[in-house]
Amino acid sequence: MPGMPAPAEDERQTLLGFLAFQQNAFFAVAYGLTDEQARSTPSVSTLSIGGLVKHAAGVQKGWTSRAAHAPEFPPKDDRPMDEIMAEYADQYVMRSDETLDGLLDELRRQNAETLRVLGSVPLDTPVPVPHEVPWFPQDIDHWDVRWVAMHLIEELSRHAGHADIIRESVDGATMYELMAAAEEWPETDFIKRWRPSAQAGSDLNHASR
């Protein structure tokens, strides 16, 4: 993928192009990491690259379901609230029994499903607001699919920025050199592909908590 979204012919193509670009950021920021590095929390945050990859899939799954079932609500989750909240908390953590490759595969599948749904449902379709969620607005009854697409762009871009800082804390790698490596861009005097450094493991051991 190029370093910027391509020009688009219409609104839907613009939304999908920018969404796909943000989806791809997580594959670049995770490029070349071991499971240990992906699980590490080297910054003041408790977040890890693996946890953010996992959350990027989870948050898309929820909003894609809302768009797919619109104008109705998705099927109600009747599980106990503590079970639901435990699953939500787990969404931010890369467990010891999870691998980075496995999390990236799940993200890849969810990315495709998100683009499929948002590429097929009319953008004006109303998406009902669940008023029992305290951080959702109480004074409107619905968003639309267009809003959902914009929200996912905002959500993924915010977390991709978090991931950039964490990755730089792991081994000093930055986004464009990682994209150059992951996408096999030609090297120039201006941009070089990321390559692993022997110092990275030492830095990780020093920075991890």
BAFI-3210 file (N, C-alpha, C; in Angstrom, 3 decimals, decimal comma, padded with zeros to 6 digits):
// residues 209
n [1|2|3|4|5|6|7|8|9|10|11|12|13|14|15|16|17|18|19|20|21|22|23|24|25|26|27|28|29|30|31|32|33|34|35|36|37|38|39|40|41|42|43|44|45|46|47|48|49|50|51|52|53|54|55|56|57|58|59|60|61|62|63|64|65|66|67|68|69|70|71|72|73|74|75|76|77|78|79|80|81|82|83|84|85|86|87|88|89|90|91|92|93|94|95|96|97|98|99|100|101|102|103|104|105|106|107|108|109|110|111|112|113|114|115|116|117|118|119|120|121|122|123|124|125|126|127|128|129|130|131|132|133|134|135|136|137|138|139|140|141|142|143|144|145|146|147|148|149|150|151|152|153|154|155|156|157|158|159|160|161|162|163|164|165|166|167|168|169|170|171|172|173|174|175|176|177|178|179|180|181|182|183|184|185|186|187|188|189|190|191|192|193|194|195|196|197|198|199|200|201|202|203|204|205|206|207|208|209]
n.u [000,847|000,539|002,073|000,063|-003,560|-005,255|-006,513|-010,074|-013,207|-015,752|-017,905|-018,189|-016,025|-013,953|-014,263|-013,859|-011,277|-009,678|-010,242|-009,206|-006,529|-005,896|-006,440|-004,343|-002,162|-001,640|-000,475|001,937|003,095|003,470|005,325|007,987|008,237|008,801|006,847|007,244|008,112|005,829|004,031|005,010|005,132|006,442|006,216|004,820|002,229|-000,160|-000,648|000,051|001,651|000,551|-001,836|-003,142|-003,445|-005,225|-007,400|-008,039|-009,224|-011,382|-012,917|-013,727|-015,292|-017,545|-018,735|-019,090|-020,977|-023,135|-023,611|-024,213|-026,607|-028,306|-031,349|-031,960|-031,193|-028,204|-028,270|-029,148|-026,797|-026,925|-025,382|-024,001|-023,185|-020,615|-019,158|-019,247|-017,856|-015,379|-014,516|-014,314|-012,225|-010,166|-009,737|-007,790|-005,385|-002,583|-002,487|-000,572|-001,019|-001,506|-000,521|001,375|001,145|-001,265|-003,081|-002,823|-003,784|-006,490|-007,186|-006,816|-008,873|-011,108|-010,809|-011,347|-014,036|-015,222|-014,781|-016,251|-018,935|-019,326|-019,014|-021,272|-023,738|-026,222|-025,132|-026,707|-028,263|-029,968|-028,416|-029,107|-028,878|-027,683|-029,101|-028,538|-025,858|-023,539|-021,697|-022,593|-024,583|-027,509|-029,472|-030,039|-031,402|-030,309|-027,311|-025,765|-024,711|-022,633|-021,579|-020,653|-018,553|-016,827|-016,340|-014,931|-012,619|-011,576|-011,252|-009,412|-007,231|-006,496|-005,627|-003,633|-001,776|-001,142|000,098|002,321|003,960|004,461|005,777|008,099|009,192|009,826|011,874|012,881|011,962|010,240|007,254|007,324|009,687|009,057|006,765|008,019|009,595|007,661|006,044|007,863|009,068|011,041|014,335|015,628|017,674|016,239|014,431|014,766|014,456|013,185|015,287|016,101|017,733|020,583|020,637|018,028|016,811|018,133|017,311|014,578|014,527|015,429|013,453|010,954|008,268]
n.v [-001,191|002,263|005,235|007,003|007,315|006,570|008,865|009,338|008,477|008,929|009,436|007,048|005,481|007,108|007,001|004,228|003,930|005,533|004,222|001,646|002,312|003,045|000,620|-000,907|000,181|-001,132|-003,533|-002,684|-001,431|-003,577|-005,036|-007,318|-007,873|-009,924|-012,352|-011,842|-009,167|-007,962|-008,362|-006,860|-003,985|-001,238|001,502|004,223|003,504|000,814|-000,534|-002,663|-003,567|-005,944|-006,054|-003,782|-004,444|-006,541|-005,178|-003,472|-005,229|-006,096|-003,747|-003,027|-005,231|-004,950|-002,488|-003,005|-005,029|-003,551|-001,876|-003,799|-004,903|-002,785|-001,130|-002,077|-003,106|-005,007|-008,569|-009,099|-009,299|-011,632|-012,495|-012,586|-009,390|-009,128|-011,025|-010,051|-007,615|-008,583|-009,825|-007,583|-006,168|-007,997|-007,644|-005,748|-006,852|-008,842|-012,108|-014,747|-017,104|-016,373|-015,513|-013,187|-013,497|-014,915|-013,024|-011,003|-012,356|-012,626|-009,930|-009,302|-010,796|-009,561|-006,939|-007,254|-008,071|-005,818|-003,863|-005,054|-004,988|-002,210|-001,394|-002,171|-001,627|000,902|004,248|006,070|004,599|004,272|003,840|002,503|004,104|002,825|003,589|002,792|002,731|004,618|006,507|007,071|009,257|010,745|012,227|011,747|009,409|007,782|007,086|007,132|004,846|006,044|007,682|005,690|004,598|006,833|007,047|004,676|005,144|007,269|005,966|003,860|005,330|006,797|004,746|003,634|005,654|005,481|002,969|003,548|005,056|003,169|001,174|002,554|002,820|000,199|-000,649|001,538|001,857|003,533|004,749|005,124|003,835|001,278|000,787|000,911|-001,371|-003,416|-003,134|-003,341|-001,106|000,694|001,605|004,820|007,821|009,207|007,543|004,522|000,968|-000,615|-002,499|-005,263|-004,699|-005,505|-004,262|-003,967|-006,016|-005,689|-003,108|-003,592|-005,280|-003,499|-001,543|-002,769|-003,448]
n.w [000,000|-000,804|000,721|001,318|001,240|-001,847|-004,411|-004,675|-006,262|-005,302|-002,407|-000,849|-001,726|-000,886|001,934|002,382|001,382|003,098|005,485|004,974|004,771|007,417|008,658|007,611|008,856|011,250|010,557|009,532|011,789|013,441|012,150|011,896|014,607|017,485|019,345|022,040|022,038|020,923|022,934|024,978|027,218|026,906|027,352|029,375|029,325|029,711|027,430|024,623|021,491|020,477|021,965|020,977|018,277|018,606|019,767|017,637|015,851|017,426|017,988|015,457|014,828|016,525|015,656|012,948|013,045|014,037|011,825|009,881|010,798|010,821|009,896|012,447|015,857|016,648|017,487|020,895|023,520|025,880|027,960|031,347|032,846|034,003|032,636|030,043|030,390|031,195|028,865|027,259|028,550|028,145|025,491|025,120|025,745|025,029|025,466|027,084|025,745|023,168|019,827|017,838|015,054|014,926|015,957|014,048|011,806|012,529|012,615|009,929|008,737|009,918|009,011|006,257|006,369|007,520|005,518|003,508|004,486|004,959|002,416|001,133|002,427|002,317|002,764|004,099|005,807|008,856|012,025|015,018|018,239|021,215|024,124|026,686|027,056|028,714|027,651|025,154|023,060|024,471|023,370|020,729|018,385|016,445|014,556|011,294|008,654|007,323|009,349|011,066|009,540|009,487|012,227|012,734|011,234|012,735|015,225|014,655|013,671|015,910|017,656|016,097|016,247|018,987|018,844|017,256|019,010|021,013|019,526|018,756|021,252|021,773|019,912|018,576|015,994|013,325|011,612|008,715|007,865|008,651|007,088|004,602|004,719|005,159|002,900|000,925|-000,368|-002,788|-001,850|-001,008|-000,807|000,996|002,363|004,108|004,363|007,307|009,428|011,538|014,666|016,611|019,004|019,718|021,276|023,696|024,361|024,716|026,969|028,848|028,829|029,299|031,569]
ca.u [000,000|001,315|002,149|-001,153|-004,691|-005,370|-007,686|-011,300|-014,197|-016,999|-017,839|-017,960|-014,654|-013,090|-014,352|-013,235|-009,845|-009,033|-010,373|-008,238|-005,200|-005,710|-006,349|-003,030|-001,136|-001,327|000,443|003,246|003,673|003,812|006,256|009,282|008,253|008,592|005,696|007,628|008,092|004,448|003,328|005,659|004,531|007,654|005,951|004,093|000,918|-000,260|-000,952|001,106|001,318|-000,377|-003,134|-003,777|-003,876|-006,414|-008,492|-008,423|-010,177|-012,584|-013,756|-014,358|-016,325|-018,754|-019,377|-019,513|-022,234|-024,184|-023,929|-024,798|-027,977|-029,097|-031,690|-032,268|-030,054|-027,678|-028,840|-028,757|-025,867|-027,599|-024,454|-023,864|-022,399|-019,212|-018,540|-019,092|-016,804|-014,111|-014,147|-013,906|-010,899|-009,224|-009,523|-006,635|-004,228|-002,095|-002,238|000,582|-001,393|-001,792|000,652|001,174|000,635|-002,679|-003,846|-002,824|-004,707|-007,849|-007,388|-006,945|-010,224|-012,081|-010,671|-012,053|-015,472|-015,627|-014,841|-017,361|-020,207|-019,429|-019,056|-022,533|-024,912|-026,386|-024,515|-027,738|-029,017|-029,853|-027,815|-029,682|-028,010|-028,091|-029,101|-028,084|-024,408|-023,480|-020,899|-023,267|-025,500|-028,871|-030,405|-030,321|-031,829|-029,510|-026,293|-025,954|-023,560|-021,571|-020,986|-019,919|-017,289|-015,972|-015,939|-013,889|-011,394|-011,080|-010,846|-008,197|-006,118|-006,074|-004,868|-002,404|-000,836|-000,645|001,000|003,578|004,783|004,890|006,788|009,345|009,735|010,350|013,153|013,247|011,448|009,188|006,230|007,633|010,675|008,346|005,966|008,943|009,984|006,497|005,520|009,007|009,297|012,437|015,053|016,186|018,436|015,290|013,771|015,360|013,621|013,558|015,991|016,270|018,995|020,990|020,386|016,600|016,504|018,644|016,420|013,316|014,711|015,598|012,246|009,741|007,919]
ca.v [000,000|003,510|005,948|007,790|006,768|007,027|009,691|008,546|009,040|009,282|009,449|005,715|005,079|007,892|006,425|002,905|004,094|006,003|003,164|000,594|002,825|002,930|-000,811|-001,397|000,716|-002,085|-004,541|-002,049|-001,168|-004,873|-005,741|-007,729|-008,071|-011,239|-012,383|-011,186|-007,723|-007,548|-008,452|-005,978|-002,664|-000,481|002,910|004,381|002,895|-000,644|-001,080|-003,297|-003,674|-007,064|-005,668|-002,827|-005,221|-007,286|-004,221|-002,980|-006,205|-006,136|-002,557|-003,114|-006,271|-004,415|-001,470|-003,634|-005,708|-002,520|-001,455|-004,922|-005,149|-001,557|-000,159|-002,716|-003,388|-006,373|-009,447|-008,727|-010,181|-011,949|-012,999|-011,721|-008,195|-009,303|-011,792|-009,120|-006,659|-009,313|-009,992|-006,259|-005,887|-008,911|-007,166|-004,857|-007,566|-010,014|-013,119|-015,622|-018,184|-015,787|-015,157|-012,012|-013,955|-015,250|-011,781|-010,322|-013,094|-012,250|-008,556|-009,336|-011,276|-008,554|-005,811|-007,582|-008,071|-004,431|-003,206|-005,649|-004,474|-000,768|-001,201|-002,660|-001,058|002,325|005,099|006,792|003,681|004,649|002,882|002,939|004,408|002,153|004,614|002,280|002,931|005,973|007,456|007,355|010,394|010,458|013,148|011,321|008,007|006,977|007,581|006,411|004,024|007,006|008,066|004,523|004,543|007,911|006,726|003,652|005,815|007,996|005,006|003,160|006,272|007,105|003,630|003,496|006,598|004,831|001,881|004,146|005,420|001,937|000,513|003,297|002,506|-001,171|-000,796|002,752|001,879|004,510|004,245|005,059|002,789|000,010|000,620|000,627|-002,779|-004,288|-003,018|-003,497|000,087|000,926|002,477|006,051|008,536|009,786|006,518|003,189|-000,055|-001,036|-003,771|-005,530|-004,300|-006,321|-003,481|-003,931|-006,902|-005,053|-001,990|-004,142|-005,748|-002,318|-000,712|-003,483|-003,451]
ca.w [000,000|-000,795|001,991|001,523|000,495|-003,233|-004,707|-004,795|-007,179|-004,638|-000,952|-000,282|-002,024|000,001|003,277|002,407|001,154|004,321|006,480|004,645|005,092|008,860|008,962|007,221|009,751|012,323|010,017|009,439|013,107|014,040|011,262|012,404|016,053|018,075|020,246|023,282|021,811|020,703|024,212|025,943|027,480|027,219|027,643|030,630|029,124|029,848|026,119|023,843|020,072|020,322|022,501|020,070|017,113|019,045|019,929|016,312|015,312|018,254|017,848|014,135|014,860|017,128|014,816|011,696|013,351|014,100|010,457|009,140|011,263|010,713|010,942|013,721|016,717|016,565|018,515|022,256|024,239|027,135|028,961|032,530|032,570|034,362|031,562|028,922|030,719|031,203|027,461|026,778|029,107|027,504|024,123|025,107|026,275|024,306|026,484|026,870|024,835|021,859|019,026|016,992|013,757|015,086|016,112|012,753|010,930|012,918|012,159|008,469|008,432|010,305|008,081|005,021|006,640|007,720|004,211|002,744|004,982|004,716|000,977|000,558|003,089|001,976|003,769|004,857|006,665|010,272|012,953|016,288|019,369|022,454|025,153|027,978|027,139|029,267|026,873|023,888|023,221|024,923|022,719|019,359|018,330|015,509|013,643|010,038|008,297|007,012|010,627|011,565|008,799|009,983|013,593|012,687|010,795|013,911|016,260|014,250|013,565|017,281|018,206|015,317|016,850|020,205|018,466|016,789|020,168|021,679|018,685|018,867|022,569|021,749|019,209|017,865|014,625|013,049|010,708|007,290|007,607|008,787|005,867|003,500|004,832|005,002|001,535|000,030|-001,172|-003,182|-000,935|-001,546|000,208|001,943|003,176|004,116|004,992|008,656|009,599|012,969|015,260|017,754|020,203|020,029|022,402|024,904|024,664|025,205|028,343|029,713|028,870|029,688|032,988]
c.u [000,888|001,246|000,978|-002,301|-004,762|-006,542|-008,902|-012,314|-015,464|-016,835|-017,514|-016,525|-013,657|-013,078|-013,621|-011,723|-009,114|-009,136|-009,356|-006,816|-004,916|-005,658|-004,936|-001,932|-000,713|-000,401|001,850|003,881|004,076|004,906|007,564|009,349|008,159|007,326|006,021|007,593|006,667|003,649|003,849|004,947|005,663|007,434|005,232|002,697|000,979|-000,553|000,285|000,696|000,310|-001,764|-003,864|-004,223|-005,176|-007,619|-008,963|-009,404|-011,481|-013,497|-014,432|-015,495|-017,635|-019,480|-019,826|-020,821|-023,386|-024,606|-024,640|-026,254|-028,880|-030,195|-032,120|-031,002|-029,489|-028,359|-028,295|-027,829|-026,440|-026,665|-024,432|-022,913|-020,925|-018,463|-018,288|-017,932|-015,427|-013,612|-013,647|-012,505|-009,836|-008,853|-008,271|-005,328|-003,868|-001,678|-001,043|000,264|-001,732|-000,486|000,337|000,627|-000,856|-003,546|-003,909|-003,738|-006,153|-008,152|-007,584|-008,354|-011,264|-012,005|-011,480|-013,564|-015,986|-015,764|-015,986|-018,694|-020,359|-019,422|-020,378|-023,779|-025,031|-025,892|-025,523|-028,541|-028,861|-029,312|-028,248|-028,653|-028,504|-027,991|-028,646|-026,574|-024,154|-022,681|-021,472|-024,281|-026,902|-029,920|-030,629|-030,637|-031,017|-028,378|-026,689|-024,663|-022,367|-020,819|-020,160|-018,569|-016,324|-015,475|-014,829|-012,569|-010,762|-010,521|-009,523|-007,013|-005,588|-005,198|-003,612|-001,345|-000,273|000,410|002,335|004,517|005,320|005,972|008,122|010,006|010,337|011,741|013,567|012,694|010,309|008,379|006,687|008,699|010,036|007,465|006,862|009,371|008,807|005,986|006,608|009,147|010,758|013,107|015,603|017,067|017,528|014,679|014,466|014,387|014,130|014,264|016,192|017,664|019,320|020,712|018,946|016,248|016,976|017,754|015,111|013,452|014,839|014,273|011,032|009,540|007,422]
c.v [001,249|004,197|006,854|007,132|007,358|007,990|008,812|009,268|009,491|009,142|008,075|005,255|005,839|007,300|005,088|003,003|004,541|004,963|002,061|001,040|002,706|001,471|-001,328|-000,929|-000,290|-003,196|-003,961|-001,897|-002,461|-005,605|-006,062|-007,985|-009,551|-011,190|-011,660|-009,673|-007,213|-007,530|-007,436|-004,631|-001,711|000,996|003,018|003,776|001,396|-001,314|-001,684|-003,284|-004,799|-006,737|-004,703|-003,491|-005,957|-006,356|-003,678|-003,933|-006,166|-004,940|-002,542|-004,128|-005,725|-003,432|-002,040|-004,390|-004,711|-002,087|-002,564|-005,153|-003,920|-001,726|-000,774|-002,808|-004,768|-007,249|-009,102|-009,770|-010,422|-012,524|-012,083|-010,565|-008,387|-010,108|-010,900|-008,163|-007,330|-009,526|-008,671|-005,916|-006,742|-008,445|-006,303|-005,557|-008,728|-011,056|-013,996|-016,763|-017,667|-015,442|-013,926|-012,420|-014,277|-014,009|-011,010|-011,028|-012,730|-010,822|-008,509|-009,782|-010,210|-007,320|-006,060|-007,546|-006,641|-003,714|-003,763|-005,046|-002,990|-000,439|-001,573|-002,031|000,418|003,224|005,836|005,896|004,076|003,504|003,286|003,101|003,646|003,117|004,117|002,413|004,381|006,962|007,704|008,480|009,950|011,260|012,842|009,831|007,157|007,803|007,079|005,662|004,900|007,395|006,912|004,412|005,611|007,610|005,676|004,225|006,547|007,041|004,332|004,109|006,649|005,981|003,332|004,460|006,080|003,773|002,416|004,444|004,166|001,240|001,243|003,049|001,098|-001,220|000,423|002,857|002,872|004,085|004,106|004,006|001,410|-000,254|000,277|-000,836|-003,705|-004,296|-003,158|-002,319|000,125|001,880|003,692|006,684|009,052|008,748|005,168|002,220|-000,352|-002,377|-004,009|-005,157|-005,202|-005,600|-003,567|-004,811|-006,335|-003,912|-002,483|-004,580|-004,583|-001,592|-001,435|-003,422|-004,832]
c.w [000,000|000,565|002,270|000,771|-000,908|-003,397|-004,977|-005,667|-006,476|-003,129|-000,382|-000,523|-001,150|001,404|003,358|002,210|002,402|005,437|006,224|004,983|006,585|009,298|008,709|008,164|010,812|011,840|009,886|010,812|013,819|013,267|011,983|013,899|016,407|018,933|021,551|023,138|021,644|021,993|025,228|026,062|027,884|027,532|028,993|030,541|029,400|028,512|025,471|022,381|019,854|020,826|021,590|018,778|017,432|019,172|018,580|015,634|016,094|018,055|016,474|014,131|015,410|016,228|013,477|011,895|013,428|012,701|009,681|009,522|011,147|009,650|012,282|014,576|016,395|017,615|019,895|022,854|025,629|028,198|030,184|032,239|032,929|033,301|030,349|029,175|030,757|029,773|026,886|027,284|028,434|026,103|024,011|025,489|025,355|025,334|026,109|025,898|023,435|021,154|018,188|015,629|013,838|015,209|014,798|011,756|011,236|012,475|010,653|008,066|008,762|009,404|006,814|005,226|006,836|006,384|003,369|003,171|004,657|003,228|000,352|001,167|002,699|003,112|004,629|005,793|008,127|011,120|014,358|017,399|020,592|023,635|026,521|028,134|027,555|028,442|025,477|024,105|023,608|024,153|021,243|019,359|017,364|014,905|012,252|009,701|007,917|008,288|011,192|010,863|009,289|011,392|013,602|012,176|011,976|014,957|015,895|014,144|014,946|017,835|017,388|015,827|018,159|019,857|017,965|017,954|020,863|020,857|018,777|020,220|022,611|021,126|018,392|016,460|014,481|011,828|009,257|006,977|007,750|007,574|004,689|003,516|004,538|003,564|000,473|-000,933|-001,624|-002,193|-001,684|-000,473|001,313|002,876|002,993|004,779|006,400|008,599|011,088|013,434|016,434|019,058|020,646|021,216|023,719|025,337|025,262|026,649|029,314|029,905|029,437|031,196|033,363]
res [m|p|g|m|p|a|p|a|e|d|e|r|q|t|l|l|g|f|l|a|f|q|q|n|a|f|f|a|v|a|y|g|l|t|d|e|q|a|r|s|t|p|s|v|s|t|l|s|i|g|g|l|v|k|h|a|a|g|v|q|k|g|w|t|s|r|a|a|h|a|p|e|f|p|p|k|d|d|r|p|m|d|e|i|m|a|e|y|a|d|q|y|v|m|r|s|d|e|t|l|d|g|l|l|d|e|l|r|r|q|n|a|e|t|l|r|v|l|g|s|v|p|l|d|t|p|v|p|v|p|h|e|v|p|w|f|p|q|d|i|d|h|w|d|v|r|w|v|a|m|h|l|i|e|e|l|s|r|h|a|g|h|a|d|i|i|r|e|s|v|d|g|a|t|m|y|e|l|m|a|a|a|e|e|w|p|e|t|d|f|i|k|r|w|r|p|s|a|q|a|g|s|d|l|n|h|a|s|r]
***
